[in-house]
Amino acid sequence: MPELAINGGKKAVRKKPKKSGLFDEMLKEQETLVLQLLRKRETSQSPCVKELEERWADYVGAKYCLAMNNGTATLHSAFFSVIEEPGDEIITSVHTWHLGVTPIICAGGIPIFCDIDPLSLNINPSEIEEKITSRTKAICVTHCYGHPADMDRINEIAEKHNLAVIEDASHSHGCEYKGRKTGSLGDIGCFSLQGSKLMTGGEAGLFTTNSKNYYQQAIILGHYERFSCLSSTYDRYKGNAETIPFMNAGFKYRIHPFAAAMALVELKYLDERNALQMKNCWYINNGLDRIEGFAGAYVAPYVTRLGWLNFLIRCDLGYFKEIPRARIIEALRAEGVEAASGRPGYIPLVRQNLLNDRENHPARVLWYHFLKNHPEYKIQDYPAAEKVLFERISINPLRDIEFDQEYLEQILDAFRKVSKNKKDLK
Ligand SMILES: Cc1ncc(COP(=O)(O)O)c(C=O)c1O
């Protein structure tokens, strides 16, 4: 086996990946559409918003879709829709983006955390039931890094206890669980379309549901311009045809038309881009399974379609013994593999100041109910979330690049070199 690049040998990855033609085509269409809106002065509201909503609802398989200015707004709307009294509880994963959880508090609720399944990195369904109380209103799941959560088990628990299910599908545009799209598997789907996501509008969000009631709640929270869509039977706050115009909850969450236009074009290309990405990723994933010390990212048998926001491959630290993971990453990077340094993915939310230093946090004024009622969160209650990422390495998710077997083999060669030459890493 040739010498490791980190010790002066030749790099394994010498080819440069070629950008896919799909991405350039998409970009041109986006430029044209956004410029058209600018020239028509459709810079605040535009018919392209409705078009995006209709197409996304149809794509996902949901009855209603409401476009918003970001994913956080969709989550705030979801929690606002299900929380009835201050102090109501939402069960969620300790391993997600903090903006998937702070909107619970902003909607008057309390987040109750579960640990994760160490393979899928999603909420561990076996922990949910023991956390349910008379105040629980919903279970929120994030399909982390693109891998769908175990929805049959989660929906079964929700049904048994009469709870809503909210999906944070911000990482999983176009991903499928048993042939159904994420965002249509629970009661409400929330998607961020922020710039780094599988489908983006720069900054935007999409809220999906089959429930007219939840759709109307979301309108009340942040879309005063749509009050004509509310039915006269809307009654959360004893609303009726006369009072509805005065019921806006005080937020403004509408999407920018430029973002909607961008997203419309992204949607057109989403399946093809996901498929090309996965062709690349599967090649690496399968190859890694044959290299000692490494394994591809886990994929549950129920997953029927994927796009990976992050490509977190597994590293067998037992095989590498006393060699620290940071050293393995360093060696891979020297070989030309685009591997992120450090811990890939989220640190458990209970470690964040936001939740463990509440009395001193600048947001304490906003969170009166949370401060009064908060549970004690203890990091030792979440061992999988605490440990599991130290066995993962985040590598370039190979999106928007042409399938090139020679390039992909060079990436695998880098792993082979590091595996075979592990003694030279000491
Ligand atoms: C899992 C998850 N939830 C929520 C959000 C918030 O979305 P946005 O940044 O569009 O407000 C993000 C964004 O990164 C996310 O990754």
The ligand as an SDF file (V2000), in Angstrom:
LIG
                    3D

 16 16  0  0  0  0  0  0  0  0999 V2000
  -33.6440   20.6230   11.2790 C   0  0  0  0  0  0  0  0  0  0  0  0
  -33.8710   22.0840   11.0600 C   0  0  0  0  0  0  0  0  0  0  0  0
  -34.9780   22.6520   11.5740 N   0  0  0  0  0  0  0  0  0  0  0  0
  -35.2250   23.9560   11.4180 C   0  0  0  0  0  0  0  0  0  0  0  0
  -34.3680   24.7800   10.7210 C   0  0  0  0  0  0  0  0  0  0  0  0
  -34.6670   26.2350   10.6190 C   0  0  0  0  0  0  0  0  0  0  0  0
  -34.8900   26.6320    9.3070 O   0  0  0  0  0  0  0  0  0  0  0  0
  -34.5660   28.1180    8.8130 P   0  0  0  0  0  0  0  0  0  0  0  0
  -33.0930   28.3260    8.9310 O   0  0  0  0  0  0  0  0  0  0  0  0
  -35.0210   28.1300    7.3840 O   0  0  0  0  0  0  0  0  0  0  0  0
  -35.3320   29.0440    9.6590 O   0  0  0  0  0  0  0  0  0  0  0  0
  -33.2190   24.2460   10.1510 C   0  0  0  0  0  0  0  0  0  0  0  0
  -32.2990   25.0960    9.4050 C   0  0  0  0  0  0  0  0  0  0  0  0
  -31.1400   24.8900    9.2810 O   0  0  0  0  0  0  0  0  0  0  0  0
  -32.9520   22.8520   10.3360 C   0  0  0  0  0  0  0  0  0  0  0  0
  -31.8430   22.2950    9.8350 O   0  0  0  0  0  0  0  0  0  0  0  0
  1  2  1  0
  2  3  1  0
  2 15  2  0
  3  4  2  0
  4  5  1  0
  5  6  1  0
  5 12  2  0
  6  7  1  0
  7  8  1  0
  8  9  2  0
  8 10  1  0
  8 11  1  0
 12 13  1  0
 12 15  1  0
 13 14  2  0
 15 16  1  0
M  END
$$$$
